[in-house]
Amino acid sequence: MAKKKDARVTVILECTSCIRNGAKKVSTGISRYITQKNRHNTPNRLELRKFCRYCYKHTIHGEINK
């Protein structure tokens, strides 16, 4: 059977400020969220404002590759 190309794909969102300030942080870890997006409606990388439990504030979370 051939693999079906679905419009919905699972993406991982990662905090962008944790990546930049990785060496300066006291706590270790990077905030990540798992969500889905429609490949046809949103072909570009997804960026959402989500709460980062390591930064203790709302930051931009960007899509990363698996």
CYANA upper distance limits for C-alpha pairs under 8 A (distance plus 0.5 A):
  7 ALA  CA     38 ASN  CA      5.82
  7 ALA  CA     39 ARG  CA      5.64
  7 ALA  CA     40 HIS  CA      6.67
  8 ARG  CA     36 GLN  CA      6.88
  8 ARG  CA     37 LYS  CA      6.06
  8 ARG  CA     38 ASN  CA      5.03
  8 ARG  CA     39 ARG  CA      6.47
  9 VAL  CA     36 GLN  CA      6.02
  9 VAL  CA     37 LYS  CA      6.20
  9 VAL  CA     38 ASN  CA      7.00
  9 VAL  CA     39 ARG  CA      7.16
 10 THR  CA     34 ILE  CA      7.56
 10 THR  CA     35 THR  CA      6.32
 10 THR  CA     36 GLN  CA      4.92
 10 THR  CA     37 LYS  CA      7.13
 11 VAL  CA     34 ILE  CA      6.43
 11 VAL  CA     35 THR  CA      6.05
 11 VAL  CA     36 GLN  CA      6.16
 11 VAL  CA     37 LYS  CA      7.56
 11 VAL  CA     63 GLU  CA      6.98
 11 VAL  CA     64 ILE  CA      7.76
 11 VAL  CA     65 ASN  CA      8.18
 11 VAL  CA     66 LYS  CA      8.38
 12 ILE  CA     32 ARG  CA      7.21
 12 ILE  CA     33 TYR  CA      6.25
 12 ILE  CA     34 ILE  CA      5.14
 12 ILE  CA     35 THR  CA      6.93
 12 ILE  CA     63 GLU  CA      6.12
 12 ILE  CA     64 ILE  CA      6.31
 12 ILE  CA     65 ASN  CA      7.84
 12 ILE  CA     66 LYS  CA      7.91
 13 LEU  CA     32 ARG  CA      5.97
 13 LEU  CA     33 TYR  CA      5.51
 13 LEU  CA     34 ILE  CA      6.71
 13 LEU  CA     35 THR  CA      8.06
 13 LEU  CA     46 LEU  CA      8.42
 13 LEU  CA     47 GLU  CA      8.10
 13 LEU  CA     61 HIS  CA      5.84
 13 LEU  CA     62 GLY  CA      5.53
 13 LEU  CA     63 GLU  CA      5.00
 13 LEU  CA     64 ILE  CA      6.71
 14 GLU  CA     30 ILE  CA      7.55
 14 GLU  CA     31 SER  CA      6.38
 14 GLU  CA     32 ARG  CA      5.02
 14 GLU  CA     33 TYR  CA      7.09
 14 GLU  CA     61 HIS  CA      5.42
 14 GLU  CA     62 GLY  CA      5.91
 14 GLU  CA     63 GLU  CA      6.89
 14 GLU  CA     64 ILE  CA      7.25
 15 CYS  CA     19 ILE  CA      7.32
 15 CYS  CA     30 ILE  CA      7.01
 15 CYS  CA     31 SER  CA      5.97
 15 CYS  CA     32 ARG  CA      6.99
 15 CYS  CA     52 CYS  CA      7.32
 15 CYS  CA     59 THR  CA      7.22
 15 CYS  CA     60 ILE  CA      6.63
 15 CYS  CA     61 HIS  CA      4.82
 15 CYS  CA     62 GLY  CA      7.03
 16 THR  CA     20 ARG  CA      7.10
 16 THR  CA     59 THR  CA      7.91
 16 THR  CA     60 ILE  CA      6.56
 16 THR  CA     61 HIS  CA      6.21
 16 THR  CA     62 GLY  CA      7.03
 17 SER  CA     21 ASN  CA      6.59
 17 SER  CA     55 CYS  CA      8.48
 17 SER  CA     59 THR  CA      7.50
 17 SER  CA     60 ILE  CA      8.01
 18 CYS  CA     22 GLY  CA      6.01
 18 CYS  CA     25 LYS  CA      8.46
 18 CYS  CA     29 GLY  CA      8.43
 18 CYS  CA     30 ILE  CA      6.36
 18 CYS  CA     31 SER  CA      8.03
 18 CYS  CA     54 TYR  CA      8.21
 18 CYS  CA     55 CYS  CA      7.68
 19 ILE  CA     30 ILE  CA      7.75
 21 ASN  CA     25 LYS  CA      6.76
 22 GLY  CA     28 THR  CA      8.41
 27 SER  CA     54 TYR  CA      7.27
 28 THR  CA     54 TYR  CA      8.35
 29 GLY  CA     54 TYR  CA      7.50
 30 ILE  CA     54 TYR  CA      7.52
 31 SER  CA     52 CYS  CA      6.05
 31 SER  CA     53 ARG  CA      7.11
 31 SER  CA     54 TYR  CA      7.22
 32 ARG  CA     61 HIS  CA      8.38
 37 LYS  CA     42 THR  CA      7.52
 38 ASN  CA     42 THR  CA      6.41
 38 ASN  CA     43 PRO  CA      8.42
 39 ARG  CA     43 PRO  CA      5.81
 42 THR  CA     46 LEU  CA      7.99
 45 ARG  CA     62 GLY  CA      7.78
 45 ARG  CA     63 GLU  CA      6.25
 46 LEU  CA     62 GLY  CA      6.48
 46 LEU  CA     63 GLU  CA      5.85
 47 GLU  CA     60 ILE  CA      6.96
 47 GLU  CA     61 HIS  CA      6.07
 47 GLU  CA     62 GLY  CA      4.94
 47 GLU  CA     63 GLU  CA      6.86
 48 LEU  CA     60 ILE  CA      6.14
 48 LEU  CA     61 HIS  CA      5.86
 48 LEU  CA     62 GLY  CA      7.17
 49 ARG  CA     58 HIS  CA      6.64
 49 ARG  CA     59 THR  CA      5.84
 49 ARG  CA     60 ILE  CA      5.02
 49 ARG  CA     61 HIS  CA      6.45
 50 LYS  CA     58 HIS  CA      5.79
 50 LYS  CA     59 THR  CA      6.26
 50 LYS  CA     60 ILE  CA      6.90
 50 LYS  CA     61 HIS  CA      6.82
 51 PHE  CA     56 TYR  CA      7.71
 51 PHE  CA     57 LYS  CA      6.15
 51 PHE  CA     58 HIS  CA      4.68
 51 PHE  CA     59 THR  CA      6.72
 52 CYS  CA     56 TYR  CA      6.22
 52 CYS  CA     57 LYS  CA      6.26
 52 CYS  CA     58 HIS  CA      6.45
 52 CYS  CA     59 THR  CA      6.97
 53 ARG  CA     57 LYS  CA      7.69
